[in-house]
Amino acid sequence: MSRCAASFLDASRTAALDNRPPLTISDGIMPSSPSPTPKKKRRLTVTVLAVLALFLLPIAVRAALFAAGDGPRSWRDADWSSIGSLPAASAHPPARLLVLSGRTGGWKGVVAVHSWIVLKTDGAPSWTRYDVVGWGRPVRINGWAPDGRWFGHPPMVVADLSGEAAARLIPRVEAAVKRYTWANAGDYRAWPGPNSNTFVAHVLRAVPELATTLPANAVGRDFRPGAYVGASDSGTGVEASVYGVLGVKAGWVEGVEVNLLGLVVGLDLRRPALKLPGIGRVGLPPVPPASPASPASPADP
């Protein structure tokens, strides 16, 4: 066969191969994955919108309420006085230990609360309050009334122990306060932490017998310096988190929670309630409210 004829046959074979039909399953090779059907696309879209609604709609509601309200816009205009929920320490000799939480001020209050710890040892003549703030040295002692309003907002009781149970735990609480890592000027960060809620969460981890968790809108409570996988704060469940901005949690005390950028959606199973960003909880309170004090015996500062 001449060289010219051989070249012509090779060119013909190449052209035939280039024009061959695509391979099918019968040829022994799987075809590429089909594109999602319109039904699957709609389902995915609905799921994404539902997740966004759970995280963003409550915040939008809180923002609208704040914008329409007449609450204080500056700390100078806010009421920081006692709400009168605690008696004078001298009128309540037994030891007592509380965790309180109140909505912060300004637009930050749309998404976050501030948390603190109040205690008194057996027979103590006064209450002791521990907070962390964002100016100067973060850890403050007795900066405000133990049951004082925070930025004009009355506090919610998150935990309340009295008598022998409180007396047993108070030394460990005070030891945890002293061990708080971010206690130097400049350590505080409003988001993702460490902030006031990080501080209280640190104490709750050190004293899991308190058997409580901070509200869903206690932004910064889940902050840790890095990734974490292990027991939840109360020791009754498990948790996986990255810097407190992305995580999941499930436990008897914590319930079921999903954290996205510090915003938490979840369900409290122990004391039935829905946990929502900005709002906190919708359902039963975490504990019954503290007994009101008589007007003649307000809480000591």
Secondary structure, 3 states (H helix, E strand, C coil): CCHHHHHHHHHHHHHHHHCCCCCCHHHCCCCCCCCCCHHHHHHHHHHHHHHHHHHHHHHHHHHHHHHHCCCCCCHHHCCCCECCCCCCHHHCCCCEEEEEEEECCHHHHHCCEEEEEEEECCCCCCCEEEEECCCCCCEEECCCCCCECECCECCEEEEEEECHHHHHHHHHHHHHHHHCCCCCCCCCCCCCCCCHHHHHHHHHHHCHHHCCCCCCCCCCCCCCCCEEEEECCCCCEEEEEECCCEEEEEECCCEEEEEECCEEEEEECCCCEEEECCCEEEECCCCCCCCCCCCCCCCCC
